[in-house]
């Protein structure tokens, strides 16, 4: 029940985000005296609509987007004589750019408002990029199978002191090498344990068996050599299957996992800092998006789906369902804020049919006209969009294929957070 509620709430959040994005275009256009013909949420067949003034408002059957139809957005748009005084294409360049970027502005403001609220209620995760050393905070047993790991509500079921304690690891030790390979932080240690466990499984070891490999730890400034026992365990993969890997049963104290607390005044700076962190990560994700496409295709046919795999609105809603199912309301809201930043960044891509593409065309017109004036010529008028149609169609087709692929993957092999 909680999962279904989470899916519904996140899907609703996406719909509200889209509605507010398009409302940003509409409000900006009207403030500059442009005429808004249609304001719709969704695509495809119309489910409901009503007309007020010169604008038709409505909902369409496919709730994965929306649009705001402004009279005369380009020189190619047909218009009536009644609309001629209100055409967007005849407005000053700065007004046209403001209208095209108004939706992006709304997404940014909405994301920062969500983050500000999270900062006040819970605090915000640290944006520090410091390494997390493999310092032993606690030793424990490790569940052998997937069923054991999921037992007791995810707390796990196992017995004994665990391989780490049996190997002589002590609280405060810092693991510096595993099986002859130096490790600088906890993720590198986990990577080496995975390799040890997988190699042991390939050699015939079964779940629950232990293999011993050399390891070194830093203990009070001195290097101590240990015979590290690594237990072969079964763990779930992103594709829903299982794999054999290595585990030793230890917990670390992750300083990056601690929430930074804020009051209403300091939350302003905290919101800006965390928002800038998300913007940088979003930019990296957009740059890497093309090379992530093929792994998504492979995941449809049984390959593993990585945690940082691109997701559609379907996958994002499923993630929202998992977060609510595990009572992770803070993470749910931050995911919605991330979505808003992604939509803002995506729409800023300077290619049609994105908002950024339309804004760049307006800038091109201004730069072109500046050069024309330098040559004693009249302004060139609106750009010829017919020359851009092949580019627009190609990019639209690419986005459609990418979106459908990711959506299929989100159905048959979704990203799992827990």
N, C-alpha and C positions, 0 to 999 in steps of 0.2 A: 504493500500500500504506500509506504514512504517513497519507494522507488518511483512508482507511477506519479506521485505528487511532485517529486523532484523533476521528472521529465516534463510534466505539464507546466510547472512554474518556469523552468528554463526556456521552454518553447515560447511561453507567454512573454518572458523577458526579451527574447529575440524579436518577437513581433512588435513589442513596444519600442525596442531599439530602432527597428526599421521605420516604424510609424513616426518616431521623433526625428529621425534623419530626414525623411521626406518632408516632414512639417517644417524643418529648418529651411529647406529650399522654398517651400510655399510662402512662409512668412517673409523671408527676405525678398522674394519676387514681388509680393504685394506691397511691401514697404517702399519699393522703387517704382510703383505704378505699373508693373507688368501684370498681365492677365493669366491666371492659373485656370486651365481648362478642366483638368482632372487630377484628383488626388486619390490614389488607390493603394491598398495594401494587398500584396500577392500578385500572381500572374495567372493567365489562363481565363477560363469562363467566369463571368461575373456572377457572384452569389447574391449580392445586394448592392444597391446604389441609391443615392438621393441627390438631387440638385438644389443647391442654394446659391442664389445670385448667378454668377457666371461659372461656377465650379461644380463639377460632379464628384461626389465622394462615394467610395465604395470598397467592397471586399471581393477578392477573387479566389478561385478554388485552390490554387497552389500557393501556400503561405510562405514562400521562400524568397521574398523580396518585396518590392514596391516601386512606385514611380510617381513623379509629379510632373504633369504635362503643362509646360509653360508655352504660351503662344509665341511663335517665332524664336525658338531656342537657337535655330540655325537658319541660314538663308534658304535652305531646301524646304523648310516647313511651309506647307500651304496655310493660308490664313484668309479670313473674311475681311471685308471692308470695315466691319464693326470692330475687329480686333487690331486693325492697323495702327491706331495711336498707342497701343499697349504692347508692342512686340519687343521681346527681349533683345533681339539682334540689333535694334536701333538705339539701345541704351548705351551710356558711356561704358568703356571697358572695365573700369573699377567696379561698377555696379554688377556687370555680368559675372566677373570673377567672384565677387562677394556672394552672389546667388549660388554659383556652382560649388563654392566651398562652405556654404552655410551648413550643409548636412554633416560635413566633416567636423565643423566646429561644435555642433550639437553632440556628436559622438564623444568628442574629447571632454566636453563639459560634463556629460553624463557619466563617463568613466571616472573622472576625478571626483565627482560628487559621491559615487559609490565608494571609492577608496577612502574619502574623507570620513564617511559614515563608519566604515570598517575600522579605521584608525581610532575613532572615538570609542567604539563598543568593545573591540577585541585587541586593538593594536595591529601593527603591520609586520610582516616577515622582514628580517634583515636583508638589505640589498648588498651586503658585503660579499666579495668574491674570494675571501680568504680560504685557503685550503683547510680541509677538515682532517686533522691527523688521526691515525688509527690508534687512539689512546683508549685503553681498556677502562671502561667505567663500571662494568659488571660482567661476570661470567655466568652462563646458564646452559641448560640442556637445549638441544635444537630438535624440533619436530622432524621426524624422518620422512613422512609422506605428505601429500597435499591434504589428505583428510585430517591428519594430525595437525597440520598448520592452521586449518580452518576451524578446528574444534574450539569449543568454549568461546564462541563469538569472535574468533580470530586471535585469541590469546595464545592458542597453541596447546598441544598436549604432548608431553615427553617426561622422562624421568632421569634422575642422576645429575651429576655435577656438570656434565657436558665436556666435549673435547678440549675446549680452551683451558678449563680448569685442570683437566687430567694431564694436559701438556705442561703445566707449570706456569701458565700466564697469570699475572697478578694485576690487581687494580692499580692503575697508574702506569703500566707498561705501555710503551709505544712500539708497535710493530714496524720494523724497518726493512725486513726482507722476508719473502716466502719462496721456498724451493729455489733459492739461489738468485731470485729476481728482486732487486731493490724496489720498495714501494714508498712513495712520498706522502700518500694520504690514504684515507679509508677506502675510497672508490677503487684505487689501484690494488689494495689488499683484497677486496672482494673479487676483482677481476682475476687475480692469481688463484684464489680459492676456487673460482668457477672452473678454471683450466685444470687444476689438480683433480677436482671431482669428476670432470668430464673425461679426463685421461684414465682415471681409475675405473670408471664405468666402461670405457672402451676396452680396458684390459680384463674385464669380466667381473668387476666388483658389483655387489648388489646393494640395494637401499639398506642403510644401517651399518654397512661395513665401514671400517676406518682404514685410512692409509696414513703413513707417517712421512713427513717431508721436513727438511731442515728449515729453520727460521731464526731470525735474530730480532731482539727487542732492545730498546733503550730503557734501562732501568736505573733511575737516579743518576743519569749521566754516564753509565757504564753499559757496554754492549754485552748482552747475554745471549748465548746460543741455546736454542731449544729444539727438541724433536716434536714438531707440531703435528698433532693428530687432526686429520680432516675427515669428517664424516660424509659419506655419500648420501645425499638426500634427494627426494623428488620434489620438484617445484613446478608450479603452473606457468606456462608461457603466455604471451599476449594473445596468441591465436586460440587459447583455450585448451591446448594440449599439455603435455608434461615433458620435463627434461630432468636428467640427473646432473647434479652439480655438487659443489663442496660447501660445507658450512662448519663452523667451529663453535658457535654459541657464545657470542660476546656482544655487548652493547657499548656504544660510544656516547659521549656527550657532545652533541653537535651545536656549537655556538650560533651557527647560522639559522638553526631551527627556533631559536628563542624570539618571541614577539617583542617588538619595541613599543612601549606604551606612550600615549600622547594625551595631552589635554586639548581643549578647543583652540588654543593659540598655537601650540607646537604642532598640532595635526595639520596645519596649513603647510608648513615646511616639509613635514613627513609625507604628505600627499604629493607634493611636487617632486620630491626625491624618488618616491616609489613609482610615480607615473613616468618619470624620465627613465627609470630602470626598465619598465615594461615597454616603453617606446623603443629603446635600444634593442631589446630582445625581439620585439615584433619586426623591426627592420631586418635583423639577422634572419628571422624565419622567412620573411618575404624573399630575401636574396636566395635562400636555400630551397625555396619552394619547387623550382623545376626539377632539381635532382632528387627530390623526395617522391616524385610521381611514380617511378617504376617500383620502388618498394611497396607502395600502396597497391599497385596492380598485382604484385606477387602475393600480397597478403590475402587477396580475394581467392587465390587458388591454394591456400594453405600455408603460406609463409607467415613468419612471425610479424606482428604489428607492433612497432616500437611505440614507446610512451609519447614521443614527440612527433608522431606521425600527424600529418594534416587531417583535420576532421571537418565534416560538413555540419549543417545545423542539426542533422540527425545524430551525429556522433557527439556534438556538444550537448544536446539535450539528454542523451544517455549518460554522459558524464555528470551532468547536473543531477540526474536521478540517483546515481551512485553516491554522490556527495551528500544528498539529503538522507538517503538510506542509512548512511553512517554518521548522520547528525553533524556534518561539516558545513554549517551555514556560512562561516567566514570564507572558506574556500569556494563555495558556491557563488558568493557575491563577487569575489575577486576574479573568478572565471568569467562572469558576466562583464566585469570591467575590462578584462583582457579582450573579450570579444569586441567591445566598442572601440578599443584602440586598434585592433586589427582591421575592423571595417573602415576606420578613419584612414589608416595607412594604405589599405588596399584601394580606397577611392582616390587617394592622392597620386597613384601611379599615373605618370604623364602620358597615357595612351588612351585613345578613344576605345570603348564608350565610357571610360571612367570619368568621374567629375574632374580629376586632375588633367585628363586629356583635353576636355573642353576648355579648362582654364588656360592651358598651354597654347591652345589655338588662338585665344583672345590675345595673349601676350605676343604671339607671332604676328598678329595683325598690327599691333602697336609698333613693334620693332620694324616690320616691313614699311609701315607708313612713315616712320622716322627717316628711314633711308630714302623713301620717295620724296619727302619734303626737301631733303638735302640735295636732291637732283632737280628740284623745282617742279615736281609732279604732284598731282592731286592724290589724296588717300585712295588706297586700292579697294576699299569697301570690305564687306564680310568675306572671310575665307571661303574658297570653293570646296565644300564638303564632298562633292562627288569624287574628288581625287583621293579622299580619305576613306571612302566606302570600302574598298578592298581590305584596307588595314582594319577597319572596324569590324567587318564580317569575319576576318581571320581571327582576331582576338576574341570575339564573341564565341566563335566555334571552339577555340582552345579552352576558354573558360567553361563552356558547356560540357565538353568532354572531361575536363579535370573534375568539375563538380559532380557529374554523374558517377565517375569512377570512385571518388571518395565516398559518395553517398552509398554506393553498393558495398564498399568495404566496411562502412559503418554498420551495415545490416548483417553481413555474413561473418565479419571478423572485427568487431568493434575494439577500440582502445579500452582497456580495463584499468581502472584506477586502484582497485582493491582485489 
